Amino acid sequence: MSSSAEKTPPTPILDALKGMDNPHRRKAFDASAFFDGAVVDGAGVDYEHALKFLFGYNGSTATFNAYRRELERLLQWSWRIERRCAHKLKREDIEDFVRFGLSPPPAWIGDVHAPRFLIVDGEPAPNPKWRPYVAALPKTELKNGRKPNAKQYNPSQSAVRATFTALSSFYDYLTEESVIDANPVALIRQKSKFLKRDQNAAVVRRISNLQWDYVIETAELMADQAPDAHERTLFIMNCLFALYLRISELVADERSAPAMGDFRKDQDGNWWFHVTGKGNKDRTVTVSDAMLDALKRYRSAQGMSPLPTVNEQKPLIAKSRGYGPVTSTRQIRRIVQDCFDAAFERMKDDGLADDAMELRAATVHWLRHTGISEDVKIRPREHVRDDAGHASMATTDRYIESDRRERHASARKKPLRDL
């Protein structure tokens, strides 16, 4: 194991999807540019198949980014620390890599999510601020002025599971390509050494009904006061809550380009929203009367007819400047966060500071959770399941809170004495 490599921040290996040429059209894969000294034997094979594996996810930016992160870490560790190629690693080596990821050296941990490459004089160059691992803090602590500390890096259980998922998929690919004989990740029998089992279902993160009332009222006030800037804000908030949309389902990417024509009326006069979601799966979402009114308001504010025409290609969420659709989830996050912040201030001004606090931690995805949680109280579960795009009823059942309430109510008056 190389101690000098542990003390030296690595330079990035794998580029973003938009900067990647089709690796299946390349004739040679030279990994020597990623080494300061001697090149690890077999690194070119690693590099070739890592690119080809990742390119297979060019229709799903989120999956591509997640798998690239884990493969980047694997190659960095394998080449720089172990000085061996990744496709020759055995089960015990993968276990060592996972242990390494639980407590990486400080030089490998950053305190900000920095891009891998920067454009310098028109050419991509490694970003000196990039690190394979990043220490993160909750939004509430960041807002209170705290800064991430590499010494406090502590990956969550979901992060460890993501590592196993990505590596297993990669080594399955290598097996199918006859590069290796067996998947070393699949041979790890005791993943419980790294993954804890929790019999409790994860609590669904959502905002309360009171908080949602303030959030949507705030969006309406913003839209009334500055329609050019915030009618779009109001429409986004309604889509996330009423249609249970994920943030990636609002923006245009390689997979899909949401358009106004995705709102469609069937032969019975009912409106549906057609969306390409997680895993490139298409689904239709029921459009309620209230959501249809929200659509009419937004379109009218944009100078369009109240309802879209068949196959209308105008972007669902258009850029505020220029033409075309919003392509950045970061922009949507900023819009939602600005609305959350404004709602938080209004709640504080109304003497509801304690009730407002959870808005400081809320994320865009909480609105999807909130919409599902509210609907599952009043609609058939299978209807909510299909609108949400859940693969099974078990996922939808996570949003039913009555069991937890009844469970707590039955235990509330348990005595400690006088039995």
Residue pairs with C-beta under 8 A, 6 or more apart in sequence:
1 81
1 82
2 80
2 81
2 83
5 80
5 81
6 81
6 105
6 107
6 108
7 105
7 107
8 107
9 107
9 108
9 128
9 131
10 76
10 80
10 108
10 131
10 132
11 34
11 126
11 130
12 72
12 116
12 117
12 126
12 127
12 130
13 31
13 34
13 47
13 50
13 72
13 75
13 76
14 50
14 51
14 54
14 68
14 71
14 72
14 75
14 116
15 116
15 117
15 124
16 115
16 116
16 117
17 54
17 58
17 61
17 64
17 65
17 254
19 117
19 124
20 51
20 54
20 55
22 55
23 29
23 48
23 51
23 52
23 55
24 52
24 55
26 48
28 44
29 44
29 45
29 47
29 48
29 51
30 44
30 47
31 39
31 40
31 43
31 44
31 46
31 47
31 79
32 39
32 43
34 43
34 47
34 79
35 43
35 79
40 78
40 79
40 83
40 84
40 85
41 85
42 84
42 85
42 87
42 88
43 79
43 85
45 85
45 87
45 179
46 75
46 78
46 79
46 85
46 86
46 87
47 75
49 87
49 173
49 174
49 177
49 179
50 71
50 75
50 86
50 170
53 67
53 71
53 169
53 170
53 173
53 174
54 64
54 67
54 68
54 71
56 173
57 63
57 64
57 67
58 64
58 254
59 254
59 255
59 280
60 255
60 279
60 280
61 248
61 253
61 254
61 255
62 248
62 278
63 279
66 162
66 166
67 166
67 169
67 170
69 132
69 166
70 162
70 163
70 166
70 167
70 170
71 166
71 170
72 132
73 97
73 101
73 132
73 133
73 163
74 86
74 97
74 167
74 170
75 86
76 108
76 132
77 97
77 100
77 101
78 84
78 85
78 86
78 89
78 97
79 85
79 86
81 100
82 89
82 93
82 96
84 93
87 174
87 179
87 180
89 97
89 184
90 184
91 184
91 185
91 187
91 188
93 184
94 167
94 184
94 185
94 188
95 188
95 193
98 160
98 163
98 164
98 194
99 194
101 133
101 155
101 160
101 163
102 155
102 160
102 194
103 153
104 132
104 133
104 153
106 150
106 151
108 131
108 132
108 133
109 131
109 133
109 134
109 135
109 150
109 153
110 129
110 130
110 131
110 133
110 134
110 135
110 150
111 134
111 135
111 147
111 148
111 149
111 150
112 129
112 134
112 148
113 134
114 127
114 129
114 130
114 131
115 127
115 130
116 126
116 127
116 130
117 124
117 125
117 126
117 127
118 124
118 125
118 126
118 127
119 125
133 153
134 148
135 148
135 149
135 150
135 152
135 153
136 148
137 146
137 147
137 148
138 361
139 360
139 361
139 363
140 357
140 360
140 361
143 360
157 195
157 196
157 198
160 194
160 195
161 195
164 185
164 191
164 194
164 195
167 185
168 183
168 185
168 186
171 180
171 183
171 184
171 185
171 186
172 183
172 186
174 180
174 183
175 181
175 182
175 183
201 398
202 398
204 369
204 372
204 373
204 398
204 399
205 362
205 363
205 365
205 366
205 369
206 366
206 369
206 370
206 373
207 215
207 358
207 359
207 362
207 366
207 367
207 370
208 355
208 358
209 374
210 352
210 355
211 343
211 347
211 355
211 356
211 358
211 359
211 362
212 241
212 370
214 343
214 346
214 347
214 352
214 356
215 237
215 339
215 340
215 343
215 359
216 234
216 237
216 238
216 241
217 343
218 339
218 342
218 343
218 346
219 230
219 233
219 234
219 237
219 339
220 234
222 229
222 230
222 233
222 234
222 339
222 342
223 230
223 231
223 233
223 234
223 301
227 301
229 320
231 297
231 298
231 301
231 302
232 298
232 317
232 318
232 320
232 335
233 335
233 338
233 339
234 294
234 297
234 298
235 294
235 295
235 297
235 298
235 317
236 250
236 317
236 332
236 335
236 336
237 336
237 339
237 367
238 291
238 294
239 245
239 250
239 291
239 316
240 247
240 250
240 336
240 364
240 367
240 368
240 371
241 367
241 368
241 370
241 371
242 288
242 290
242 291
242 294
242 371
243 273
243 275
243 285
243 287
243 291
243 371
243 387
244 285
244 368
244 371
244 372
244 387
244 388
244 389
245 275
245 285
245 368
246 277
246 278
246 365
246 368
247 329
247 332
247 333
247 364
247 365
248 277
248 278
248 329
249 258
249 275
249 276
249 277
250 258
250 316
250 317
250 326
250 329
250 332
251 258
251 317
251 325
251 326
251 327
251 328
251 329
251 331
251 332
252 258
252 315
252 324
252 325
252 326
252 327
253 327
255 276
255 280
256 275
256 276
257 315
257 325
258 275
258 315
258 316
258 317
258 325
259 312
259 313
259 314
259 315
259 316
259 325
260 299
260 304
260 308
260 312
260 313
260 314
260 315
260 316
261 308
261 309
261 310
261 311
261 312
261 313
261 314
262 273
262 274
262 275
262 316
263 271
263 272
263 273
263 287
263 295
263 307
263 308
264 271
264 272
264 273
264 274
264 310
265 271
265 272
265 307
266 272
270 286
270 287
271 287
271 292
272 284
272 285
272 286
272 287
273 284
273 285
273 287
274 282
274 283
274 284
274 285
275 282
275 283
275 284
275 285
275 389
276 282
277 283
277 389
278 389
281 389
283 386
283 387
283 389
284 386
285 387
286 383
286 387
287 295
292 307
295 307
295 308
296 306
296 307
299 305
299 306
299 307
299 308
300 306
302 318
304 314
308 314
315 324
315 325
315 326
316 325
317 325
317 326
317 332
318 324
318 325
318 326
319 325
319 326
326 332
332 364
333 363
333 364
336 364
336 367
340 359
340 362
341 359
343 356
343 359
344 356
344 359
344 360
347 353
347 355
347 356
347 359
348 356
368 388
369 399
372 384
372 388
372 396
372 399
373 399
373 401
375 384
375 387
376 384
376 396
376 399
376 400
381 393
381 396
381 397
381 400
382 393
384 396
384 399
385 392
385 393
385 395
385 396
388 395
388 396
390 396
